[in-house]
Amino acid sequence: MMTVDDLIGDIVFVSIKNVEPLQEIGITETKGHYLIRGHDGMGIWVAHPGLVIVNTEDDNGKPLPEDKQTKEDLDATFLITWDNIETIMHYPEREGYDFPSEFDKQAGFTLKEGKNK
C-alpha cells in the first residue's frame, strides 16, 4: 500500500484545482511535476520550481542599471493544500523521479572491520 510518506523526496505529477492563490509566488499552471518535501494536515509541501529574486534597487531605493542588477536563486518550499489538489501521480521505479525514501537511508555510524579495537 502506498502512502504520502512514500512520496517524500520523489518527483510527482500534481494537478491543481485552482492556481489563483499560487500565482503570487509564480505558479501559473494547473499541472506540473514537483519534488515532495513533506506533508502535514494542511497539504503537501513541494519544492518551488524556480524562485528567483532580482535586486533592482540600491540600498537607497534608487533603480539600478540592468548590468548592475543581481539575481538570487532561492531554495523555497510552498504548500499545496489538500482541498486544492485534483490528483497526484507517482512514478515508482522511474529513474530521476523515484528516489530512495528518507526513512530507508542508513543513519548513524558504522565501524570498519579491524578498526574497532
VEXLUM-624287 format. One record per atom (N, C-alpha, C): residue number from 0; z, y, x. Coordinates in Angstrom, 3 decimals. Example, Ala and Ser with C-alpha at 12.3 -4.5 7.8 and 13.67 -1.06 7.14 Angstrom:
<nodes>
(node 0; (7.800; -5.690; 13.190))
(node 0; (7.800; -4.500; 12.300))
(node 0; (7.800; -3.300; 13.200))
(node 1; (7.080; -2.250; 12.850))
(node 1; (7.140; -1.060; 13.670))
(node 1; (7.870; 0.030; 12.900))
</nodes>
This chain:
<nodes>
(node 0; (0.000; -1.178; 0.841))
(node 0; (0.000; 0.000; 0.000))
(node 0; (0.000; 1.242; 0.887))
(node 1; (-0.776; 2.215; 0.522))
(node 1; (-0.887; 3.459; 1.272))
(node 1; (0.005; 4.526; 0.635))
(node 2; (0.653; 5.323; 1.484))
(node 2; (1.439; 6.457; 1.007))
(node 2; (1.018; 7.702; 1.775))
(node 3; (1.482; 8.841; 1.343))
(node 3; (1.158; 10.091; 2.025))
(node 3; (1.682; 10.061; 3.458))
(node 4; (2.788; 9.371; 3.693))
(node 4; (3.305; 9.259; 5.059))
(node 4; (2.268; 8.658; 6.000))
(node 5; (1.427; 7.745; 5.484))
(node 5; (0.394; 7.109; 6.305))
(node 5; (-0.687; 8.092; 6.736))
(node 6; (-0.787; 9.225; 6.070))
(node 6; (-1.842; 10.198; 6.357))
(node 6; (-1.449; 11.226; 7.411))
(node 7; (-0.173; 11.334; 7.712))
(node 7; (0.275; 12.351; 8.667))
(node 7; (-0.374; 12.093; 10.020))
(node 8; (-1.024; 13.119; 10.550))
(node 8; (-1.721; 13.021; 11.820))
(node 8; (-3.176; 12.614; 11.681))
(node 9; (-3.647; 12.339; 10.461))
(node 9; (-5.031; 11.946; 10.223))
(node 9; (-5.821; 13.103; 9.613))
(node 10; (-7.139; 13.034; 9.765))
(node 10; (-8.029; 13.978; 9.112))
(node 10; (-8.488; 13.337; 7.817))
(node 11; (-8.323; 14.063; 6.718))
(node 11; (-8.686; 13.548; 5.392))
(node 11; (-9.569; 14.565; 4.672))
(node 12; (-10.290; 14.083; 3.678))
(node 12; (-11.066; 14.947; 2.796))
(node 12; (-10.144; 15.391; 1.662))
(node 13; (-10.120; 16.695; 1.379))
(node 13; (-9.310; 17.219; 0.285))
(node 13; (-10.212; 18.033; -0.629))
(node 14; (-10.146; 17.733; -1.918))
(node 14; (-10.838; 18.526; -2.932))
(node 14; (-9.776; 19.395; -3.605))
(node 15; (-9.985; 20.712; -3.546))
(node 15; (-9.024; 21.692; -4.060))
(node 15; (-9.510; 22.197; -5.413))
(node 16; (-8.615; 22.235; -6.387))
(node 16; (-8.981; 22.690; -7.734))
(node 16; (-9.331; 24.173; -7.761))
(node 17; (-8.513; 25.010; -7.116))
(node 17; (-8.670; 26.459; -7.195))
(node 17; (-8.408; 27.066; -5.822))
(node 18; (-9.453; 27.582; -5.171))
(node 18; (-9.272; 28.168; -3.841))
(node 18; (-8.831; 29.624; -3.885))
(node 19; (-8.831; 30.220; -5.051))
(node 19; (-8.482; 31.642; -5.149))
(node 19; (-7.153; 31.982; -4.450))
(node 20; (-6.080; 31.195; -4.644))
(node 20; (-4.833; 31.547; -3.954))
(node 20; (-4.902; 31.395; -2.433))
(node 21; (-5.912; 30.675; -1.936))
(node 21; (-6.020; 30.423; -0.497))
(node 21; (-7.026; 31.340; 0.195))
(node 22; (-7.765; 32.126; -0.570))
(node 22; (-8.798; 32.983; 0.011))
(node 22; (-8.227; 34.021; 0.969))
(node 23; (-7.018; 34.466; 0.713))
(node 23; (-6.394; 35.469; 1.578))
(node 23; (-6.186; 34.966; 3.005))
(node 24; (-6.100; 33.644; 3.165))
(node 24; (-5.942; 33.082; 4.511))
(node 24; (-7.251; 32.476; 5.025))
(node 25; (-8.363; 32.792; 4.347))
(node 25; (-9.677; 32.396; 4.830))
(node 25; (-10.208; 31.067; 4.321))
(node 26; (-9.526; 30.430; 3.384))
(node 26; (-10.010; 29.178; 2.806))
(node 26; (-10.827; 29.535; 1.568))
(node 27; (-12.145; 29.299; 1.630))
(node 27; (-13.030; 29.715; 0.536))
(node 27; (-13.785; 28.559; -0.107))
(node 28; (-13.731; 27.385; 0.485))
(node 28; (-14.448; 26.223; -0.049))
(node 28; (-13.488; 25.321; -0.828))
(node 29; (-13.979; 24.735; -1.911))
(node 29; (-13.139; 23.862; -2.730))
(node 29; (-12.971; 22.474; -2.135))
(node 30; (-13.717; 22.161; -1.097))
(node 30; (-13.566; 20.852; -0.460))
(node 30; (-13.754; 20.984; 1.039))
(node 31; (-13.074; 20.098; 1.761))
(node 31; (-13.185; 20.122; 3.208))
(node 31; (-12.335; 19.033; 3.837))
(node 32; (-12.448; 18.928; 5.144))
(node 32; (-11.671; 17.960; 5.912))
(node 32; (-10.541; 18.704; 6.625))
(node 33; (-9.343; 18.156; 6.497))
(node 33; (-8.163; 18.805; 7.059))
(node 33; (-7.286; 17.789; 7.775))
(node 34; (-6.631; 18.254; 8.838))
(node 34; (-5.652; 17.453; 9.562))
(node 34; (-4.309; 17.587; 8.849))
(node 35; (-3.770; 16.471; 8.384))
(node 35; (-2.484; 16.482; 7.682))
(node 35; (-1.366; 16.570; 8.713))
(node 36; (-0.540; 17.597; 8.589))
(node 36; (0.596; 17.767; 9.498))
(node 36; (1.906; 17.322; 8.863))
(node 37; (1.959; 17.240; 7.527))
(node 37; (3.185; 16.820; 6.853))
(node 37; (3.048; 16.967; 5.354))
(node 38; (4.126; 16.655; 4.664))
(node 38; (4.153; 16.822; 3.215))
(node 38; (5.596; 17.026; 2.780))
(node 39; (5.751; 17.606; 1.612))
(node 39; (7.078; 17.771; 1.025))
(node 39; (6.913; 17.767; -0.491))
(node 40; (7.941; 18.138; -1.199))
(node 40; (7.901; 18.129; -2.648))
(node 40; (6.907; 19.116; -3.238))
(node 41; (6.487; 20.103; -2.452))
(node 41; (5.554; 21.110; -2.959))
(node 41; (4.091; 20.722; -2.760))
(node 42; (3.790; 19.944; -1.707))
(node 42; (2.397; 19.596; -1.444))
(node 42; (2.203; 19.049; -0.046))
(node 43; (0.962; 19.171; 0.458))
(node 43; (0.651; 18.717; 1.815))
(node 43; (0.462; 19.926; 2.721))
(node 44; (0.960; 19.795; 3.930))
(node 44; (0.808; 20.821; 4.958))
(node 44; (-0.338; 20.386; 5.855))
(node 45; (-1.352; 21.247; 5.984))
(node 45; (-2.539; 20.909; 6.756))
(node 45; (-2.794; 21.976; 7.812))
(node 46; (-3.457; 21.551; 8.887))
(node 46; (-3.810; 22.490; 9.949))
(node 46; (-4.893; 23.432; 9.445))
(node 47; (-4.727; 24.713; 9.713))
(node 47; (-5.752; 25.685; 9.339))
(node 47; (-6.960; 25.436; 10.243))
(node 48; (-8.158; 25.393; 9.678))
(node 48; (-9.331; 25.015; 10.468))
(node 48; (-9.829; 26.043; 11.466))
(node 49; (-9.285; 27.226; 11.489))
(node 49; (-9.772; 28.195; 12.468))
(node 49; (-9.270; 29.592; 12.205))
(node 50; (-7.989; 29.810; 12.404))
(node 50; (-7.411; 31.122; 12.161))
(node 50; (-7.504; 31.952; 13.434))
(node 51; (-8.145; 33.106; 13.329))
(node 51; (-8.341; 33.999; 14.467))
(node 51; (-7.867; 35.389; 14.071))
(node 52; (-7.083; 35.996; 14.945))
(node 52; (-6.661; 37.386; 14.742))
(node 52; (-7.438; 38.240; 15.742))
(node 53; (-8.065; 39.292; 15.249))
(node 53; (-8.803; 40.212; 16.105))
(node 53; (-7.995; 41.503; 16.193))
(node 54; (-7.635; 41.869; 17.423))
(node 54; (-6.889; 43.114; 17.648))
(node 54; (-7.902; 44.246; 17.778))
(node 55; (-7.969; 45.091; 16.744))
(node 55; (-8.979; 46.157; 16.690))
(node 55; (-8.415; 47.542; 16.956))
(node 56; (-7.085; 47.630; 17.142))
(node 56; (-6.454; 48.935; 17.373))
(node 56; (-5.580; 48.875; 18.619))
(node 57; (-5.398; 50.008; 19.260))
(node 57; (-4.491; 50.073; 20.409))
(node 57; (-3.055; 50.237; 19.914))
(node 58; (-2.123; 50.386; 20.821))
(node 58; (-0.703; 50.490; 20.465))
(node 58; (-0.391; 51.719; 19.606))
(node 59; (-1.265; 52.726; 19.651))
(node 59; (-1.068; 53.945; 18.854))
(node 59; (-1.806; 53.904; 17.520))
(node 60; (-2.450; 52.786; 17.215))
(node 60; (-3.169; 52.656; 15.952))
(node 60; (-4.581; 53.199; 15.968))
(node 61; (-5.077; 53.556; 17.154))
(node 61; (-6.446; 54.075; 17.256))
(node 61; (-7.421; 52.908; 17.410))
(node 62; (-8.595; 53.015; 16.781))
(node 62; (-9.589; 51.942; 16.878))
(node 62; (-10.035; 51.715; 18.321))
(node 63; (-10.168; 50.441; 18.670))
(node 63; (-10.659; 50.060; 19.989))
(node 63; (-12.166; 49.833; 19.926))
(node 64; (-12.891; 50.203; 20.993))
(node 64; (-14.315; 49.857; 21.019))
(node 64; (-14.462; 48.327; 21.013))
(node 65; (-15.580; 47.854; 20.541))
(node 65; (-15.773; 46.408; 20.371))
(node 65; (-15.548; 45.632; 21.664))
(node 66; (-15.948; 46.188; 22.802))
(node 66; (-15.791; 45.477; 24.078))
(node 66; (-14.333; 45.433; 24.553))
(node 67; (-13.449; 46.192; 23.938))
(node 67; (-12.024; 46.199; 24.297))
(node 67; (-11.174; 45.402; 23.303))
(node 68; (-11.773; 44.969; 22.205))
(node 68; (-11.040; 44.197; 21.212))
(node 68; (-10.772; 42.790; 21.749))
(node 69; (-9.640; 42.234; 21.352))
(node 69; (-9.290; 40.883; 21.793))
(node 69; (-9.147; 39.971; 20.581))
(node 70; (-9.436; 38.677; 20.819))
(node 70; (-9.303; 37.676; 19.766))
(node 70; (-8.246; 36.671; 20.192))
(node 71; (-7.462; 36.246; 19.222))
(node 71; (-6.407; 35.263; 19.474))
(node 71; (-6.549; 34.125; 18.467))
(node 72; (-6.816; 32.922; 18.991))
(node 72; (-6.859; 31.739; 18.138))
(node 72; (-5.431; 31.302; 17.857))
(node 73; (-5.103; 31.112; 16.585))
(node 73; (-3.749; 30.728; 16.205))
(node 73; (-3.702; 29.282; 15.729))
(node 74; (-2.662; 28.581; 16.147))
(node 74; (-2.386; 27.254; 15.615))
(node 74; (-1.536; 27.484; 14.378))
(node 75; (-2.112; 27.239; 13.209))
(node 75; (-1.411; 27.538; 11.967))
(node 75; (-1.497; 26.350; 11.012))
(node 76; (-0.521; 26.260; 10.148))
(node 76; (-0.453; 25.234; 9.121))
(node 76; (-0.286; 25.935; 7.780))
(node 77; (-0.966; 25.428; 6.748))
(node 77; (-0.794; 26.010; 5.421))
(node 77; (-0.575; 24.910; 4.395))
(node 78; (-0.055; 25.314; 3.252))
(node 78; (0.322; 24.392; 2.186))
(node 78; (-0.742; 24.352; 1.098))
(node 79; (-1.159; 23.140; 0.731))
(node 79; (-1.962; 22.944; -0.473))
(node 79; (-1.023; 22.271; -1.465))
(node 80; (-0.700; 22.964; -2.539))
(node 80; (0.288; 22.437; -3.489))
(node 80; (-0.293; 21.249; -4.259))
(node 81; (0.614; 20.334; -4.650))
(node 81; (0.196; 19.122; -5.358))
(node 81; (-0.638; 19.442; -6.589))
(node 82; (-0.245; 20.480; -7.344))
(node 82; (-0.979; 20.800; -8.567))
(node 82; (-2.363; 21.370; -8.309))
(node 83; (-2.651; 21.732; -7.056))
(node 83; (-3.945; 22.305; -6.700))
(node 83; (-4.854; 21.294; -5.997))
(node 84; (-4.426; 20.041; -5.923))
(node 84; (-5.231; 19.005; -5.273))
(node 84; (-5.936; 18.175; -6.338))
(node 85; (-7.261; 18.170; -6.257))
(node 85; (-8.067; 17.337; -7.159))
(node 85; (-8.020; 15.886; -6.678))
(node 86; (-8.295; 15.683; -5.383))
(node 86; (-8.246; 14.340; -4.805))
(node 86; (-8.143; 14.426; -3.289))
(node 87; (-7.665; 13.345; -2.701))
(node 87; (-7.597; 13.194; -1.247))
(node 87; (-8.292; 11.877; -0.912))
(node 88; (-9.152; 11.906; 0.111))
(node 88; (-9.821; 10.683; 0.539))
(node 88; (-9.536; 10.462; 2.019))
(node 89; (-9.064; 9.265; 2.342))
(node 89; (-8.707; 8.875; 3.700))
(node 89; (-9.757; 7.918; 4.241))
(node 90; (-9.950; 7.931; 5.557))
(node 90; (-10.943; 7.069; 6.188))
(node 90; (-10.247; 6.103; 7.151))
(node 91; (-9.659; 5.027; 6.655))
(node 91; (-8.967; 4.112; 7.555))
(node 91; (-9.937; 3.512; 8.575))
(node 92; (-9.490; 3.508; 9.795))
(node 92; (-10.241; 2.932; 10.912))
(node 92; (-11.460; 3.748; 11.333))
(node 93; (-11.748; 4.900; 10.732))
(node 93; (-12.887; 5.703; 11.150))
(node 93; (-12.516; 6.488; 12.403))
(node 94; (-13.289; 6.296; 13.459))
(node 94; (-12.996; 6.949; 14.730))
(node 94; (-13.042; 8.466; 14.568))
(node 95; (-12.026; 9.126; 15.090))
(node 95; (-11.948; 10.573; 15.018))
(node 95; (-11.290; 11.110; 13.756))
(node 96; (-10.963; 10.238; 12.798))
(node 96; (-10.326; 10.652; 11.556))
(node 96; (-8.984; 9.960; 11.331))
(node 97; (-8.865; 8.718; 11.782))
(node 97; (-7.666; 7.916; 11.554))
(node 97; (-6.946; 7.759; 12.888))
(node 98; (-5.849; 8.466; 13.048))
(node 98; (-5.118; 8.467; 14.305))
(node 98; (-3.849; 7.631; 14.165))
(node 99; (-3.293; 7.188; 15.289))
(node 99; (-2.051; 6.402; 15.181))
(node 99; (-0.957; 7.191; 14.473))
(node 100; (-0.205; 6.506; 13.652))
(node 100; (0.890; 7.135; 12.929))
(node 100; (1.937; 7.637; 13.912))
(node 101; (2.529; 8.766; 13.591))
(node 101; (3.626; 9.291; 14.410))
(node 101; (4.776; 8.299; 14.461))
(node 102; (4.905; 7.480; 13.426))
(node 102; (6.003; 6.528; 13.341))
(node 102; (5.728; 5.252; 14.138))
(node 103; (4.454; 5.013; 14.512))
(node 103; (4.101; 3.822; 15.272))
(node 103; (4.112; 4.062; 16.773))
(node 104; (4.263; 5.301; 17.197))
(node 104; (4.260; 5.620; 18.618))
(node 104; (5.593; 5.229; 19.239))
(node 105; (5.521; 4.728; 20.468))
(node 105; (6.741; 4.339; 21.168))
(node 105; (7.497; 5.590; 21.602))
(node 106; (8.779; 5.596; 21.351))
(node 106; (9.621; 6.722; 21.742))
(node 106; (10.733; 6.204; 22.641))
(node 107; (11.222; 7.049; 23.502))
(node 107; (12.321; 6.649; 24.372))
(node 107; (11.827; 6.330; 25.767))
(node 108; (12.656; 5.636; 26.505))
(node 108; (12.371; 5.337; 27.895))
(node 108; (12.213; 3.837; 28.087))
(node 109; (11.419; 3.465; 29.076))
(node 109; (11.320; 2.071; 29.484))
(node 109; (11.507; 2.024; 30.981))
(node 110; (11.967; 0.906; 31.452))
(node 110; (12.162; 0.727; 32.885))
(node 110; (11.060; -0.165; 33.427))
(node 111; (10.550; 0.202; 34.604))
(node 111; (9.574; -0.660; 35.246))
(node 111; (10.294; -1.847; 35.826))
(node 112; (9.628; -2.994; 35.844))
(node 112; (10.243; -4.192; 36.393))
(node 112; (10.614; -3.973; 37.850))
(node 113; (11.786; -4.448; 38.208))
(node 113; (12.243; -4.318; 39.588))
(node 113; (12.875; -2.982; 39.898))
(node 114; (12.797; -2.016; 39.009))
(node 114; (13.349; -0.683; 39.261))
(node 114; (14.709; -0.494; 38.605))
(node 115; (15.207; -1.496; 37.876))
(node 115; (16.440; -1.322; 37.118))
(node 115; (17.663; -1.849; 37.863))
(node 116; (17.605; -1.986; 39.161))
(node 116; (18.750; -2.473; 39.946))
(node 116; (19.547; -1.341; 40.506))
</nodes>
